[in-house]
Amino acid sequence: MINLFKRPFLLHNSIQHYSWGSRNQDAYIPKLLEIVPEPDTPYAELWMGAHTSAPSKIEVEGEILPLNELIHRFPELFLGPAVASRFKNTLPFLFKVLSAAEALSIQTHPSKGQALLLHKTNPVHYPDDNHKPEIAIALDSLTAFVGFSSYSSIRKNIDKYPEIARFFGLEALADLFPTTKLTRTRQYEKIRELYLTFIHLTQTKTELYKYYVSELAKRLAQKIHRISFRERLFLESFEKYNSNDAGLFSIFFLRIVKLKSGEAICMNTGLPHAYLKGNIIECMANSDNVVRAGLTPKYQDIPTLITILDYSPNSVKIVKPDYSQQEIQYPVFTPEFKISRMNRITGYRELSTKNKIEMLLVLEGNGAIEWDSPTKKIPIKTGQSFIIPAVLGKYKIRPEIPLTLFRVQVP
């Protein structure tokens, strides 16, 4: 049995066709996979992993089998003893290619402790007891909301859009933005108060909120001069969602982050975020626990949201890769995964699993993976992904055309 799995396996993966995915000639995932996209079909995410709703599959002795079932049956061979023991015989991460042509929902994720409680009390909306830290690495570029804007930026936006100011009311704004200078800690507290006030008003003054949202949309639609990115996003979201969606005014409270190719952001517990446009590599702990904050018709758990949100502005730094290294390592910030990039390698590279499962994605180029002897090899090319079972130990990457690969491991 050991020899049966002591080799790399090509992954057969699922594509998720969520409505916000890129389409037609702009669809990134079909280009990567070198397939022809179906007309006007959104290609949103390519999943590589053992998620129960869309597990990758591998071929074993001529039979195509789901990866999650194989890991369940042979956890120590696939995962390695340490990973199998620590993560209860399950693959701890989900690896994705994500292609956003439109804004995703504004969302955040619970901590491990919070997830345990939420799953126990509300298993329908929180289907597992795990946290969901994520890393997003831009393939070309990424525009996203990540965290709250600074206190002064939020104040400027409220001053700039009187419809928002009127919704809050003069008394509330006077308390939220006093004339006295505030320490950084007090500014953070005021951001929290502002958002709690805002959510409370959207819940208790629904018609008033819809009125001012509609008034702002009407005014912006009539603007002669060029509108800003936020304003355009607001108008597009107003057309797409109900005018009482809290995410519509939240657009003016959140920080916009723009990543260049190779740059990354790490998102941990409580951080509000939403991908707006771009193609990325994403890796996350294997969980479905999402707490939504707007720009979605899906369930929004307001009490949980306001409890777990991280209100501190600028709490995430853009990670810039160091291309001088043979293998570009991104930050390790969670026990479930670590990710690296091997950029345009030309000579053979010997790698070790250290008796832990690995996953590879070929971003460009072709060549082969070899193991045990030069006669044991499989070809690899752009768009393919592979699982390296822990039992394999060592293997080699041998390029024919310079290879760029992403590699996911367990720390």
ZIWOZI-V465427 format. One record per backbone hydrogen bond with DSSP energy under -0.5 kcal/mol. NH is the residue of the N-H (numbers start at 1). CO is the residue of the C=O. Records with the same first field share a line. If there is no record, write none. Layout:
# ZIWOZI-V465427
NH->CO + CO
This chain:
# ZIWOZI-V465427
5->1 + 2
6->2
7->5
9->387
11->385
12->57
13->11
14->47
16->45
17->15
18->16
21->18
22->43 + 99
26->23
27->24
28->26
31->27
32->28
33->29
34->30 + 31
35->30
37->35
41->38
42->40
43->22
44->16 + 42
45->16
46->97
47->14 + 45
48->95
54->51
56->49
57->12
58->65
60->58 + 63
63->60
65->58 + 63
67->56
70->66
71->67
72->68
73->69
74->70
78->74
79->75
80->75
84->80
85->81
86->82
87->83
88->85
89->84
90->87
94->284
95->48
96->282
97->46
98->280
99->44
100->278
101->20 + 99
102->20
104->275
106->294
107->273
108->291
115->111
116->112
117->113
118->114
119->115
120->116
121->117
122->118
125->122
126->122
132->110
134->267
135->283
136->265
137->281
138->263
139->279
140->279
142->259
143->277
144->257
145->274
146->144 + 255
147->272
149->253
154->150
155->151
156->152
157->153
158->154
159->155
160->156
161->157
162->160
164->161
165->158 + 161
166->162
167->163
168->164
169->165
173->169
174->170
175->171
176->172
177->173
187->183
188->184
189->185
190->186
191->187
192->188
193->189
194->190
195->191
196->192
197->193
198->194
199->195
200->196
201->197
202->198
203->199
204->200
205->201
209->205
210->206
211->207
212->208
213->209
214->210
215->211
216->212
217->213
218->214
219->215
220->216
221->217
222->218 + 219
223->220
232->228
233->229
234->230
235->231
236->232
237->233
238->234
239->235
240->236
241->237
245->242
248->245
250->246
251->247
252->249
253->250
254->250
255->147
257->144
259->142
261->140
262->138
263->260
264->319
265->136
267->134
268->266
270->109
271->268
272->270
273->107
274->145
276->143
277->143
278->100
279->141
280->98
281->137
282->96
283->135
284->94
285->133
286->92
287->285
290->288
291->108
292->290
293->106
294->106
301->299
302->300
305->301
306->302
307->303
308->304
309->305
310->270
311->309
314->148
315->312
319->264
320->318
321->319
323->321
325->322
328->341
329->327
330->328 + 339
333->331
337->334
338->409
340->407
341->328
342->405
343->341
344->342
345->403
349->397
351->395
353->393
354->393
356->353
357->79
358->388
359->408
360->386
361->406
362->384
363->361 + 404
364->404
366->401
367->380
368->398
369->378
370->396
371->373 + 376
373->371
376->373
377->375
378->369
380->367
382->365
383->362
384->381
386->360
387->9
388->358
389->7 + 387
390->78
391->77
392->389
393->389 + 390
394->392
395->351
396->370
397->349
398->368 + 396
399->397
400->366 + 401
401->366
403->345
404->364
405->342
406->361
407->340
408->359
409->338
410->357
411->409
